[in-house]
Amino acid sequence: MRCLTLHLKRKWFDLIKSGEKKEEYRKQSTYWIKRLTTCDENFLDDLWDSVCVYPNSTEIFNRELQNLFRIKHFDSVRFVLGYPNKCDAERIIEFKNPKIRIGTGRPEWGAVPGVNYFVITWEK
């Protein structure tokens, strides 16, 4: 069983815990591409070269990304407030069947308008 663990600040953790925030965002950086996708590192270097030529073009970035990777499947997503002890259940929330897509997010939930992210959603 694969679980995606994401560490959060209190503001975002509390919004998710209350049920108000329904998606979490991660940048389309090398770190998150490697963590959330099956991407060949040789192609990743080529991708960054093309993104650097057109730094303001998220369309080129996304088109190139979709040709180079597949998003990994996770059985659950675990949100953790900071870095607690394993037995500190009040600081850990887990949801089943997370879905990951590329898209924009809501500014009130921490996304910058017009920027594409890995958008992670979940079932209650």
N, C-alpha and C positions, 0 to 999 in steps of 0.2 A: 504494500500500500504506500503510495507516494503522497507525502504531505508537504505543501509549500508553507514555510514559516516566514512571516513578515514581522519585523519589529517596528513598533509605532510609538509616536509621542502621545502623551495623555489626551490631548485635544481630539486626535483622530480615533484613538482607541475608544474613548467615551462615546463618540458619535456612532461608531459601529456597534458598540455594546447596547446602546439605546435603540438601535434599529433605524436611526435617522440616516446614516451614511450607508449606501448600498454598493459602493464600488471603491476600490483602492487603485492608486496610480503608481507606476514605476517608469522612470525615464527610459528612452530607447538608447541606452548606453551600452558599451561593450560588456560591462558586468552583467546587466540584466538580459541582454541578448543571449549570452552564454548560459545564464541560469534558467531562463524561461523557454529557450528554444533548442532545437537540434540544428546547430549551425556549424558548418565547416570553417575553421579559423582562417584558412587560406582565402576563402571567399569573403570573410569578414574584413580582412585587410583591404581587398579590392573595393568593398562596399564603402569603407571609410574614405578611400581615395575619391570615389565619385561624390560622396557627400561633401567633402572639403571643396570640391570644384564648384558645387552649387549649395552653399551652406544655408540658404534661406528656402530651399525647395524641399518641403516635407513630402511632396508628391513623388519626387525622384527617390527619396529615401525609402518611402513605403513600397514603391514598385520594386526597387532593388531588393528590399528585405523579403518581400513575399516570394521572390524567385530563389532565395538562398536558404530559407529555413522553414521549419514546421514548429508550431508551438507545442510544447510538451503537455502531456496529460497529467493532472494531479487529482488524487481522490479526495483530498481535503485541503483547506487553507486554514492555517493557524495564525491568529493575530496575537502578538505578545506585547504587553506594555513594558517597554524597556528591556531589561535582561534579568528577569526574576529567577528564583529557585524553581526547579521543576514542580515542586509541590504547592506552589503559590497559585492556586486555581483562580483566584480573583483577577489575576493579571494575564489570563490566557483565555481566548475565545476560539473555538474551532467550528468551521462550517463544512458541509459536504459539497461535493460536485462543483468546484470553482470553474469558471469559464474565463479564458483570457483572450482578448482581442486587441487590435490596435485601433486607437481612435482618440478623440478629444475627450476632455473631462469637464466636470462642473467646477467653476472657480470657487464656489462656497465649500467645496470638498478638497481644495488644495491645488487644483489644476490651473495652469496658466492658459488663458484663452488662445486658441489657435495652434497650440502645441499638441502633437500626437504623443501618446503614451501607450504602454502596455496597460490596458484597463482590465482589472480583475474583479469579477462579480461572483456571487455565491448564492446558495440556497439556504434558507433558514433551517 
